[in-house]
Amino acid sequence: TARAEPQPAEGVSLAPKLTVADGQVRWSDPAFAVDRRIRAATPAPGAWTEFRDTRVKLGPVRPVADEDGPELKPGELLVERNRVLVGTATSAVVLGEVRAAGKKAMAAPDWARGVRVQPGERFQ
């Protein structure tokens, strides 16, 4: 019962192909924008950031409610027992997965314990 109708030419816009540069996470953006950028860039070209001058790819993130999370500066890392929080312009986000260069993807808490994140360290 569906009927095909031609799309009007007015209002049409093209979405350009995402590049690797589009996948770079900007921690100075609000938490919802960081979440959307990571989802948009996954799986290709992949969302990424730099830690200690090394590029790491990021998996999904989950924004934290303002009252549930600590106040962190944009990009600042806070490692807890079962989660890793990263500050944004508005509130923190919980990291899902991290994939360091040449490594397999792993849970963010495992990655943080492996690289021994120090208090106050941040993504660039």
URTAHU-V31114 format. One line per field, one symbol per residue. psi: psi as a letter, one per 40 degrees, with the letter a starting at -180 (. if undefined). burial: + if it has 24 or more other ideal C-beta (glycine too) atoms within 12 Angstrom, else -. A space follows every 50 residues. Layout:
psi->???
burial->???
//
This chain:
psi->eihhhihidhehiihihhidddehhheeiiddddddddddehdhehiiii hffhhiiiaiihihideeiihiihehihhideihihiadciiihhcihhi heiiiiidddddddeghiheiii.
burial->----------------------+++++-+-+--++-+++-++---++++- +---++++++++++----+--+-++++++---++++++--++++++++++ -------+++++--+-+----++-
//
